[in-house]
Amino acid sequence: MKAELGRNMVALKQSNRSQILNILRCLGPTSRKDIAKIMQLTPAAVTILVNEMISEGILKEIGQSFEEDKRVGRKKVLIDINSNFKYVLGINIETELISIGIANLKGEVISSKTIELNYNKTYRETLQEICSECITLLWKNNIIKEDVLGVGVGIIGLVDEKEGLSLRAYGLWEEKVPVVKIIEKNIGLKTVLENNVRALALSEIDNSMTEGLNNMLFIKYGPGIGASMIIDGEIYYGSSKTAGELGHTIIDLNGPKCKCGRNGCLESIASYKAILKHIKSVFSSNNTPVLYDICDGKEEKIDFNKVIQAYIIGDKYVMEYLDKTIYYFAAGISNAISLFDPQRIVLYGEAFNNEVFLNKILSSLVSLNINKNIDELIYISKQNNKTNYIGGVSLALREMFYKVGGII
């Protein structure tokens, strides 16, 4: 009985510390009194916890502010997270690029590195190269390993996050890969693994706490199309960990073959990789005259922005093809709206910075969802101009700092 009571007290303390950290992450510098009010605890109880966390170096006092009742003239001492007390490493692994970032306890990036994926290397060689780059990045920034809480890794495809396995990284490795085991062995730091889109979705939810956002469909658009469902602030995995695979919903039975093995998946039709592949296959002075001039007749100069430029100028083939393709993408999102009825849909990807592309998607969504207020439902991600490793950073911070109340 005493042992059980002791465990419950330890769990309660950890939970209260975690809540304090999340309050400070959301609200910024806050007084002990205001923290106590939010947590519905006595000021004395919060003071004990805060003082303990200050003595550990996790929190710090940063100054004073006046009480709301200025007649009293009393000042509140503000508390904040000691952001550079510890650090985390975030890694993102995709089919074209690998990105690595070091961030502090507030998720502020200290330094980063991007490397191109070498398809001639084995998965073990690739992961060892990533580990070497991580160690070099720490060394260049004078950060010792003892000051790093751990590593968060986001990777494309199916993962077993509990076992630390990449089950199938589409376009990278077909076999099971012990990602966590290899990284922990080579870097010597605790490592957590998640699908890259789910890691980014967690980052979005963690940075939207003040908005009361709990249920969301997060959609990542790029070389592929990925999605993640967030329910009650947590990832929904489904019975076989494949929930949210929007890119692999079939949108056209007669469509092209997808890398997953099926035909007509949304990703094989509407991702920007699919768009570029198709446009390059028809590229000529006759078929795509405007794009041909923009690219000086050179296929290797074709990129997504140039395709959109040709669309704006009025390249007939490009216009007809993109209108159809964007409508397919909007139809995929519309189907998800009907199935899941999310509180919000968040769009992540560089392509959404292009107003023409984004507005065409939104207008298609309006026509497909006459009973929904699309303007209130669709948002661009808060992480949209951040590099993908921010997902790994958020994953590491959530699991190794905020969830455990900063207990290291």
MARGUMI-151436 format. One record per residue (C-alpha): y, z, x; residue in one letter. Coordinates in steps of 0.1 Angstrom, whole numbers, plus 5000, padded with zeros to 4 digits. Layout:
BEGIN
<v->Y w->Z u->X residuo->A>
...
END
This chain:
BEGIN
<v->5000 w->5000 u->5000 residuo->M>
<v->5024 w->5009 u->5028 residuo->K>
<v->5016 w->4978 u->5047 residuo->A>
<v->5022 w->4956 u->5016 residuo->E>
<v->5055 w->4974 u->5010 residuo->L>
<v->5065 w->4968 u->5046 residuo->G>
<v->5058 w->4931 u->5043 residuo->R>
<v->5078 w->4929 u->5011 residuo->N>
<v->5108 w->4946 u->5027 residuo->M>
<v->5106 w->4922 u->5057 residuo->V>
<v->5104 w->4892 u->5033 residuo->A>
<v->5134 w->4905 u->5013 residuo->L>
<v->5155 w->4910 u->5044 residuo->K>
<v->5147 w->4875 u->5056 residuo->Q>
<v->5156 w->4861 u->5022 residuo->S>
<v->5189 w->4879 u->5022 residuo->N>
<v->5198 w->4868 u->5057 residuo->R>
<v->5189 w->4832 u->5047 residuo->S>
<v->5212 w->4835 u->5017 residuo->Q>
<v->5241 w->4847 u->5039 residuo->I>
<v->5236 w->4817 u->5062 residuo->L>
<v->5236 w->4793 u->5034 residuo->N>
<v->5267 w->4808 u->5019 residuo->I>
<v->5285 w->4804 u->5052 residuo->L>
<v->5272 w->4768 u->5056 residuo->R>
<v->5285 w->4759 u->5022 residuo->C>
<v->5318 w->4778 u->5020 residuo->L>
<v->5327 w->4782 u->5056 residuo->G>
<v->5343 w->4814 u->5069 residuo->P>
<v->5339 w->4842 u->5042 residuo->T>
<v->5344 w->4879 u->5042 residuo->S>
<v->5316 w->4905 u->5038 residuo->R>
<v->5331 w->4915 u->5005 residuo->K>
<v->5330 w->4880 u->4991 residuo->D>
<v->5295 w->4874 u->5004 residuo->I>
<v->5284 w->4906 u->4987 residuo->A>
<v->5300 w->4895 u->4954 residuo->K>
<v->5281 w->4861 u->4956 residuo->I>
<v->5248 w->4878 u->4964 residuo->M>
<v->5253 w->4906 u->4939 residuo->Q>
<v->5246 w->4932 u->4966 residuo->L>
<v->5266 w->4962 u->4976 residuo->T>
<v->5292 w->4956 u->5003 residuo->P>
<v->5274 w->4983 u->5024 residuo->A>
<v->5241 w->4964 u->5022 residuo->A>
<v->5258 w->4931 u->5033 residuo->V>
<v->5277 w->4948 u->5060 residuo->T>
<v->5245 w->4961 u->5076 residuo->I>
<v->5229 w->4927 u->5075 residuo->L>
<v->5260 w->4909 u->5088 residuo->V>
<v->5266 w->4934 u->5116 residuo->N>
<v->5230 w->4930 u->5127 residuo->E>
<v->5233 w->4892 u->5128 residuo->M>
<v->5266 w->4895 u->5147 residuo->I>
<v->5248 w->4917 u->5173 residuo->S>
<v->5221 w->4890 u->5176 residuo->E>
<v->5248 w->4864 u->5183 residuo->G>
<v->5241 w->4844 u->5151 residuo->I>
<v->5273 w->4852 u->5133 residuo->L>
<v->5308 w->4861 u->5145 residuo->K>
<v->5341 w->4874 u->5132 residuo->E>
<v->5368 w->4848 u->5134 residuo->I>
<v->5399 w->4863 u->5120 residuo->G>
<v->5415 w->4878 u->5089 residuo->Q>
<v->5428 w->4867 u->5055 residuo->S>
<v->5448 w->4885 u->5029 residuo->F>
<v->5433 w->4899 u->4997 residuo->E>
<v->5442 w->4879 u->4966 residuo->E>
<v->5463 w->4909 u->4954 residuo->D>
<v->5490 w->4907 u->4980 residuo->K>
<v->5506 w->4940 u->4968 residuo->R>
<v->5477 w->4958 u->4984 residuo->V>
<v->5484 w->4942 u->5017 residuo->G>
<v->5448 w->4946 u->5028 residuo->R>
<v->5431 w->4919 u->5050 residuo->K>
<v->5396 w->4906 u->5048 residuo->K>
<v->5377 w->4900 u->5081 residuo->V>
<v->5362 w->4865 u->5079 residuo->L>
<v->5326 w->4859 u->5091 residuo->I>
<v->5312 w->4825 u->5103 residuo->D>
<v->5281 w->4810 u->5119 residuo->I>
<v->5283 w->4811 u->5156 residuo->N>
<v->5277 w->4774 u->5157 residuo->S>
<v->5270 w->4769 u->5194 residuo->N>
<v->5247 w->4799 u->5197 residuo->F>
<v->5216 w->4777 u->5195 residuo->K>
<v->5209 w->4740 u->5192 residuo->Y>
<v->5183 w->4716 u->5177 residuo->V>
<v->5170 w->4682 u->5186 residuo->L>
<v->5167 w->4655 u->5159 residuo->G>
<v->5146 w->4623 u->5164 residuo->I>
<v->5144 w->4593 u->5141 residuo->N>
<v->5116 w->4567 u->5147 residuo->I>
<v->5118 w->4533 u->5129 residuo->E>
<v->5105 w->4498 u->5136 residuo->T>
<v->5135 w->4486 u->5156 residuo->E>
<v->5153 w->4516 u->5170 residuo->L>
<v->5146 w->4552 u->5180 residuo->I>
<v->5176 w->4576 u->5178 residuo->S>
<v->5179 w->4611 u->5193 residuo->I>
<v->5206 w->4637 u->5188 residuo->G>
<v->5214 w->4672 u->5198 residuo->I>
<v->5233 w->4693 u->5173 residuo->A>
<v->5245 w->4729 u->5169 residuo->N>
<v->5237 w->4753 u->5141 residuo->L>
<v->5262 w->4736 u->5118 residuo->K>
<v->5246 w->4702 u->5123 residuo->G>
<v->5276 w->4690 u->5144 residuo->E>
<v->5263 w->4664 u->5169 residuo->V>
<v->5268 w->4673 u->5206 residuo->I>
<v->5253 w->4642 u->5221 residuo->S>
<v->5230 w->4613 u->5212 residuo->S>
<v->5210 w->4584 u->5225 residuo->K>
<v->5195 w->4553 u->5210 residuo->T>
<v->5167 w->4533 u->5225 residuo->I>
<v->5150 w->4501 u->5214 residuo->E>
<v->5114 w->4503 u->5204 residuo->L>
<v->5090 w->4486 u->5229 residuo->N>
<v->5061 w->4472 u->5209 residuo->Y>
<v->5041 w->4467 u->5241 residuo->N>
<v->5037 w->4504 u->5246 residuo->K>
<v->5010 w->4526 u->5230 residuo->T>
<v->5021 w->4554 u->5206 residuo->Y>
<v->5014 w->4579 u->5233 residuo->R>
<v->5036 w->4561 u->5258 residuo->E>
<v->5064 w->4557 u->5232 residuo->T>
<v->5063 w->4594 u->5223 residuo->L>
<v->5063 w->4604 u->5260 residuo->Q>
<v->5094 w->4582 u->5266 residuo->E>
<v->5111 w->4599 u->5236 residuo->I>
<v->5103 w->4633 u->5251 residuo->C>
<v->5117 w->4622 u->5285 residuo->S>
<v->5149 w->4610 u->5269 residuo->E>
<v->5152 w->4644 u->5250 residuo->C>
<v->5148 w->4664 u->5282 residuo->I>
<v->5174 w->4642 u->5300 residuo->T>
<v->5199 w->4645 u->5271 residuo->L>
<v->5196 w->4683 u->5272 residuo->L>
<v->5200 w->4683 u->5310 residuo->W>
<v->5231 w->4661 u->5308 residuo->K>
<v->5247 w->4685 u->5283 residuo->N>
<v->5238 w->4716 u->5303 residuo->N>
<v->5217 w->4730 u->5275 residuo->I>
<v->5186 w->4750 u->5286 residuo->I>
<v->5154 w->4748 u->5266 residuo->K>
<v->5156 w->4785 u->5257 residuo->E>
<v->5188 w->4777 u->5237 residuo->D>
<v->5170 w->4751 u->5216 residuo->V>
<v->5153 w->4762 u->5184 residuo->L>
<v->5131 w->4732 u->5181 residuo->G>
<v->5128 w->4695 u->5172 residuo->V>
<v->5129 w->4678 u->5139 residuo->G>
<v->5113 w->4643 u->5137 residuo->V>
<v->5117 w->4617 u->5109 residuo->G>
<v->5094 w->4587 u->5111 residuo->I>
<v->5087 w->4558 u->5088 residuo->I>
<v->5056 w->4556 u->5066 residuo->G>
<v->5031 w->4582 u->5055 residuo->L>
<v->5030 w->4616 u->5072 residuo->V>
<v->5010 w->4648 u->5069 residuo->D>
<v->5039 w->4672 u->5075 residuo->E>
<v->5016 w->4703 u->5076 residuo->K>
<v->4993 w->4689 u->5103 residuo->E>
<v->5021 w->4671 u->5121 residuo->G>
<v->5005 w->4637 u->5118 residuo->L>
<v->5019 w->4602 u->5112 residuo->S>
<v->4992 w->4588 u->5089 residuo->L>
<v->5005 w->4552 u->5088 residuo->R>
<v->5038 w->4541 u->5103 residuo->A>
<v->5042 w->4507 u->5088 residuo->Y>
<v->5050 w->4482 u->5115 residuo->G>
<v->5045 w->4507 u->5143 residuo->L>
<v->5010 w->4522 u->5144 residuo->W>
<v->4981 w->4518 u->5120 residuo->E>
<v->4961 w->4548 u->5133 residuo->E>
<v->4968 w->4585 u->5128 residuo->K>
<v->4991 w->4598 u->5154 residuo->V>
<v->4995 w->4635 u->5163 residuo->P>
<v->5032 w->4633 u->5167 residuo->V>
<v->5039 w->4670 u->5167 residuo->V>
<v->5011 w->4679 u->5191 residuo->K>
<v->5023 w->4653 u->5217 residuo->I>
<v->5060 w->4663 u->5214 residuo->I>
<v->5053 w->4700 u->5216 residuo->E>
<v->5031 w->4694 u->5247 residuo->K>
<v->5057 w->4673 u->5265 residuo->N>
<v->5089 w->4692 u->5256 residuo->I>
<v->5075 w->4727 u->5250 residuo->G>
<v->5095 w->4732 u->5218 residuo->L>
<v->5084 w->4739 u->5182 residuo->K>
<v->5084 w->4706 u->5163 residuo->T>
<v->5084 w->4697 u->5126 residuo->V>
<v->5077 w->4663 u->5112 residuo->L>
<v->5087 w->4645 u->5080 residuo->E>
<v->5090 w->4610 u->5066 residuo->N>
<v->5124 w->4597 u->5078 residuo->N>
<v->5137 w->4590 u->5043 residuo->V>
<v->5127 w->4625 u->5031 residuo->R>
<v->5143 w->4640 u->5061 residuo->A>
<v->5176 w->4622 u->5053 residuo->L>
<v->5173 w->4633 u->5016 residuo->A>
<v->5170 w->4669 u->5027 residuo->L>
<v->5201 w->4665 u->5048 residuo->S>
<v->5219 w->4651 u->5017 residuo->E>
<v->5208 w->4681 u->4995 residuo->I>
<v->5217 w->4706 u->5022 residuo->D>
<v->5252 w->4691 u->5024 residuo->N>
<v->5257 w->4691 u->4987 residuo->S>
<v->5250 w->4727 u->4978 residuo->M>
<v->5285 w->4734 u->4965 residuo->T>
<v->5280 w->4706 u->4939 residuo->E>
<v->5250 w->4722 u->4922 residuo->G>
<v->5229 w->4692 u->4930 residuo->L>
<v->5192 w->4699 u->4926 residuo->N>
<v->5176 w->4668 u->4912 residuo->N>
<v->5182 w->4635 u->4930 residuo->M>
<v->5167 w->4602 u->4939 residuo->L>
<v->5177 w->4593 u->4975 residuo->F>
<v->5174 w->4556 u->4984 residuo->I>
<v->5176 w->4543 u->5019 residuo->K>
<v->5183 w->4506 u->5024 residuo->Y>
<v->5179 w->4488 u->5057 residuo->G>
<v->5151 w->4468 u->5073 residuo->P>
<v->5129 w->4483 u->5047 residuo->G>
<v->5136 w->4502 u->5014 residuo->I>
<v->5126 w->4538 u->5011 residuo->G>
<v->5132 w->4566 u->4986 residuo->A>
<v->5127 w->4603 u->4982 residuo->S>
<v->5126 w->4624 u->4951 residuo->M>
<v->5143 w->4658 u->4952 residuo->I>
<v->5134 w->4682 u->4924 residuo->I>
<v->5149 w->4718 u->4923 residuo->D>
<v->5162 w->4713 u->4958 residuo->G>
<v->5129 w->4705 u->4973 residuo->E>
<v->5110 w->4673 u->4981 residuo->I>
<v->5085 w->4661 u->4955 residuo->Y>
<v->5055 w->4647 u->4974 residuo->Y>
<v->5031 w->4638 u->4946 residuo->G>
<v->4993 w->4644 u->4947 residuo->S>
<v->4988 w->4621 u->4977 residuo->S>
<v->5022 w->4624 u->4994 residuo->K>
<v->5033 w->4590 u->4983 residuo->T>
<v->5059 w->4599 u->4956 residuo->A>
<v->5091 w->4580 u->4959 residuo->G>
<v->5078 w->4548 u->4975 residuo->E>
<v->5104 w->4526 u->4957 residuo->L>
<v->5101 w->4499 u->4983 residuo->G>
<v->5064 w->4494 u->4975 residuo->H>
<v->5068 w->4491 u->4937 residuo->T>
<v->5058 w->4456 u->4926 residuo->I>
<v->5088 w->4437 u->4913 residuo->I>
<v->5074 w->4401 u->4914 residuo->D>
<v->5036 w->4394 u->4910 residuo->L>
<v->5041 w->4360 u->4927 residuo->N>
<v->5063 w->4374 u->4955 residuo->G>
<v->5057 w->4373 u->4992 residuo->P>
<v->5031 w->4395 u->5009 residuo->K>
<v->5043 w->4429 u->5020 residuo->C>
<v->5033 w->4448 u->5051 residuo->K>
<v->5015 w->4473 u->5029 residuo->C>
<v->4991 w->4445 u->5020 residuo->G>
<v->5002 w->4438 u->4984 residuo->R>
<v->5023 w->4409 u->4970 residuo->N>
<v->5057 w->4412 u->4955 residuo->G>
<v->5068 w->4446 u->4966 residuo->C>
<v->5106 w->4453 u->4963 residuo->L>
<v->5109 w->4457 u->5001 residuo->E>
<v->5093 w->4423 u->5008 residuo->S>
<v->5119 w->4407 u->4985 residuo->I>
<v->5152 w->4427 u->4986 residuo->A>
<v->5154 w->4445 u->5020 residuo->S>
<v->5179 w->4431 u->5044 residuo->Y>
<v->5150 w->4422 u->5067 residuo->K>
<v->5135 w->4402 u->5039 residuo->A>
<v->5169 w->4386 u->5031 residuo->I>
<v->5174 w->4375 u->5067 residuo->L>
<v->5139 w->4362 u->5071 residuo->K>
<v->5143 w->4340 u->5040 residuo->H>
<v->5178 w->4328 u->5049 residuo->I>
<v->5166 w->4318 u->5084 residuo->K>
<v->5138 w->4298 u->5069 residuo->S>
<v->5162 w->4276 u->5050 residuo->V>
<v->5191 w->4276 u->5074 residuo->F>
<v->5205 w->4241 u->5079 residuo->S>
<v->5238 w->4222 u->5075 residuo->S>
<v->5224 w->4208 u->5042 residuo->N>
<v->5210 w->4239 u->5026 residuo->N>
<v->5235 w->4265 u->5038 residuo->T>
<v->5266 w->4246 u->5050 residuo->P>
<v->5290 w->4275 u->5050 residuo->V>
<v->5267 w->4299 u->5068 residuo->L>
<v->5258 w->4271 u->5092 residuo->Y>
<v->5295 w->4267 u->5102 residuo->D>
<v->5300 w->4305 u->5104 residuo->I>
<v->5270 w->4308 u->5128 residuo->C>
<v->5280 w->4276 u->5148 residuo->D>
<v->5247 w->4261 u->5138 residuo->G>
<v->5227 w->4288 u->5157 residuo->K>
<v->5200 w->4307 u->5138 residuo->E>
<v->5201 w->4336 u->5162 residuo->E>
<v->5237 w->4344 u->5151 residuo->K>
<v->5227 w->4351 u->5115 residuo->I>
<v->5231 w->4387 u->5105 residuo->D>
<v->5236 w->4405 u->5072 residuo->F>
<v->5274 w->4405 u->5074 residuo->N>
<v->5276 w->4368 u->5081 residuo->K>
<v->5253 w->4362 u->5051 residuo->V>
<v->5277 w->4382 u->5029 residuo->I>
<v->5306 w->4363 u->5044 residuo->Q>
<v->5290 w->4330 u->5034 residuo->A>
<v->5284 w->4344 u->4999 residuo->Y>
<v->5321 w->4353 u->4995 residuo->I>
<v->5333 w->4319 u->5007 residuo->I>
<v->5310 w->4302 u->4983 residuo->G>
<v->5278 w->4289 u->5000 residuo->D>
<v->5259 w->4278 u->4969 residuo->K>
<v->5224 w->4284 u->4981 residuo->Y>
<v->5233 w->4318 u->4996 residuo->V>
<v->5251 w->4328 u->4964 residuo->M>
<v->5222 w->4319 u->4941 residuo->E>
<v->5196 w->4335 u->4964 residuo->Y>
<v->5216 w->4368 u->4969 residuo->L>
<v->5224 w->4371 u->4932 residuo->D>
<v->5187 w->4369 u->4924 residuo->K>
<v->5177 w->4392 u->4952 residuo->T>
<v->5203 w->4419 u->4944 residuo->I>
<v->5193 w->4418 u->4908 residuo->Y>
<v->5157 w->4425 u->4919 residuo->Y>
<v->5169 w->4455 u->4939 residuo->F>
<v->5190 w->4467 u->4909 residuo->A>
<v->5159 w->4463 u->4887 residuo->A>
<v->5139 w->4485 u->4910 residuo->G>
<v->5166 w->4512 u->4908 residuo->I>
<v->5168 w->4508 u->4871 residuo->S>
<v->5131 w->4513 u->4867 residuo->N>
<v->5134 w->4545 u->4887 residuo->A>
<v->5162 w->4557 u->4865 residuo->I>
<v->5140 w->4552 u->4834 residuo->S>
<v->5110 w->4570 u->4850 residuo->L>
<v->5127 w->4600 u->4866 residuo->F>
<v->5160 w->4605 u->4849 residuo->D>
<v->5177 w->4619 u->4880 residuo->P>
<v->5208 w->4639 u->4881 residuo->Q>
<v->5221 w->4616 u->4908 residuo->R>
<v->5211 w->4585 u->4927 residuo->I>
<v->5223 w->4585 u->4963 residuo->V>
<v->5224 w->4553 u->4983 residuo->L>
<v->5221 w->4554 u->5021 residuo->Y>
<v->5225 w->4525 u->5044 residuo->G>
<v->5251 w->4505 u->5064 residuo->E>
<v->5249 w->4476 u->5039 residuo->A>
<v->5265 w->4498 u->5012 residuo->F>
<v->5297 w->4499 u->5033 residuo->N>
<v->5301 w->4463 u->5023 residuo->N>
<v->5321 w->4463 u->4990 residuo->E>
<v->5309 w->4429 u->4978 residuo->V>
<v->5272 w->4439 u->4982 residuo->F>
<v->5277 w->4473 u->4967 residuo->L>
<v->5298 w->4461 u->4937 residuo->N>
<v->5272 w->4434 u->4929 residuo->K>
<v->5245 w->4461 u->4928 residuo->I>
<v->5266 w->4483 u->4906 residuo->L>
<v->5275 w->4455 u->4882 residuo->S>
<v->5238 w->4446 u->4880 residuo->S>
<v->5229 w->4482 u->4873 residuo->L>
<v->5255 w->4484 u->4845 residuo->V>
<v->5239 w->4453 u->4828 residuo->S>
<v->5204 w->4468 u->4831 residuo->L>
<v->5214 w->4504 u->4819 residuo->N>
<v->5236 w->4501 u->4789 residuo->I>
<v->5231 w->4537 u->4779 residuo->N>
<v->5239 w->4552 u->4813 residuo->K>
<v->5273 w->4559 u->4830 residuo->N>
<v->5265 w->4542 u->4863 residuo->I>
<v->5298 w->4554 u->4879 residuo->D>
<v->5287 w->4590 u->4874 residuo->E>
<v->5251 w->4585 u->4884 residuo->L>
<v->5254 w->4564 u->4916 residuo->I>
<v->5269 w->4579 u->4948 residuo->Y>
<v->5271 w->4568 u->4984 residuo->I>
<v->5255 w->4592 u->5008 residuo->S>
<v->5276 w->4618 u->5026 residuo->K>
<v->5254 w->4609 u->5056 residuo->Q>
<v->5261 w->4572 u->5054 residuo->N>
<v->5282 w->4568 u->5085 residuo->N>
<v->5259 w->4591 u->5105 residuo->K>
<v->5230 w->4580 u->5127 residuo->T>
<v->5195 w->4584 u->5113 residuo->N>
<v->5186 w->4613 u->5136 residuo->Y>
<v->5207 w->4635 u->5113 residuo->I>
<v->5176 w->4637 u->5091 residuo->G>
<v->5156 w->4652 u->5120 residuo->G>
<v->5185 w->4676 u->5128 residuo->V>
<v->5187 w->4688 u->5092 residuo->S>
<v->5149 w->4692 u->5090 residuo->L>
<v->5149 w->4714 u->5122 residuo->A>
<v->5178 w->4735 u->5110 residuo->L>
<v->5164 w->4740 u->5076 residuo->R>
<v->5129 w->4750 u->5089 residuo->E>
<v->5139 w->4769 u->5120 residuo->M>
<v->5172 w->4785 u->5112 residuo->F>
<v->5183 w->4786 u->5075 residuo->Y>
<v->5150 w->4792 u->5058 residuo->K>
<v->5140 w->4820 u->5082 residuo->V>
<v->5174 w->4838 u->5081 residuo->G>
<v->5181 w->4830 u->5117 residuo->G>
<v->5152 w->4852 u->5128 residuo->I>
<v->5142 w->4835 u->5161 residuo->I>
END
